[in-house]
Amino acid sequence: MYTEEQVTKALAVYKETTSITKTITQLGYPSRRQTLYNWIKRKPLLPENRYTFCGVNTPEHPRHPSVNFKLEILHRCFELGENVQDVSSEVGYSTASIYQWRKKLLQKGVVALMNPSNERSRGPLFPGKPSIDSEAFDEMKTKLQDMQLELDILRETIHVLKKDQGVELTPLRNREKAVIIDALKSKYSLPSLLKSLDMANSSYYYQKQAMCCKDKYQSIRECIKKYFIEYKQRYGYRRIHCLLKRDGLILSEKVVRRIMLEEGLIVKVRCHKKYNSYQGEISPEVENLIQRNFHADKPNQKWLTDITEFSISAGKIYLSAIVDCFDGFLPSWTISTRPDAKLVNDMLDAGIQQLKPADHPIIHTDRGCHYRWSGWIKRMENAGLIRSMSKKGCSPDNAACEGFWGLLKKEMFYNQDWTNISIKGFIHVLNDYLDWYNHTRIKQSLGYLSPVEYRQKLGLSA
């Protein structure tokens, strides 16, 4: 409790300083500003001693105070919680002015609290102080407002992108724009935000309503995630769409693609240097009979073969396989830790065993040394097979086989951690994939059937 003497002294100091802050600072009491306001109400000062503004523009009480002054008043009223009427009585500006300052600050930022141009155009407020060019000041103010708005929009855009990892760095969708507007509409007016983000008013309210609705694709999202994980992140949106269609879920491919992007279900690809077996022209070359025509009318008409390398922590593994141009079926393959003649010869022997007596396919290879040794040539002649070779260093001549290697490594090898996998374990995984490729993996060119399913549908044995 404060004595009557302390109250009287405080009122006297306030009458002299006309400032609540200066009074408390000088006396050290009262502890709460509201207490001093209550004393003033209980023992009001004479009207002539009240610090009120009567429309006179003076240096002590300008008609348009500075930005810092306005911010201090807003800080006291809306952050410290002082009574607006009491602060208004103290500083001599109406409560309507204080609330107007607050509205401008929330809508357009600090620059909106700067003095209006019509006052500046009349010349200096007080003698001896230089005036500011009105047009230049207005232009600078407009630029500052636009820059602040763009900065806030950019900040909220980064926030939205961090929240949704599936969003690409492309022009924002209306849904994302609506989220940004909601985050900034307490500070800026809705028309200015809509204009800056190039969004129609109707689109904004549509997105607001849509965001309140339940996601109608929620169950489909779960199915897409399940298939993506089940097929070891190898299937893109087209194959996922086909699997959903098989389950009786009919929807657009575009919807599947959008959902996969939103969920971050992206097939990742890495490129590595490929294995090269060329060791010079160690035997006579043969003609290129394929001529980049990889179409075949029936199985065992055109075969392509090559060797590819896999490098893991445990060592290097080499795969040699035959690809049938008819449907991409793999008649045979061999896996070894050494890229020697045995690798390709064993593969060729296994492929020959599957041929019928009337089958004499063209076997197309590159100019690698494995296909120019006597063992390979002898096997080809004994089985009645026809040799064909690409030009030197021309991978497009064997593009279909090269494409299979790329698909194999993208779906099975790249973006996998093989650190703790042994060579034996890797060979097991590779064999499983090649078998899965023949019997299970669906292909768009085959009507979304696997090679084995396609041959069964046509009545051909795989």
MOLIN-V914688 format. One record per helix or strand of 2 or more residues. SS is the DSSP state (h for helix, s for strand). FROM is the first residue (numbers start at 1). TO is the last residue. If there is no record, write none. Layout:
ss = (SS & SS)
from = (FROM & FROM)
to = (TO & TO)
This chain:
ss = (h & h & h & h & h & h & h & h & h & h & h & h & h & h & h & h & s & s & s & h & s & h & h & s & h & h & h & h)
from = (4 & 20 & 33 & 47 & 67 & 84 & 95 & 110 & 117 & 134 & 174 & 190 & 201 & 218 & 237 & 253 & 302 & 315 & 333 & 341 & 362 & 369 & 374 & 386 & 395 & 423 & 444 & 451)
to = (17 & 27 & 42 & 49 & 78 & 91 & 108 & 113 & 120 & 163 & 184 & 196 & 212 & 230 & 246 & 262 & 312 & 324 & 336 & 353 & 365 & 371 & 383 & 389 & 413 & 439 & 446 & 457)
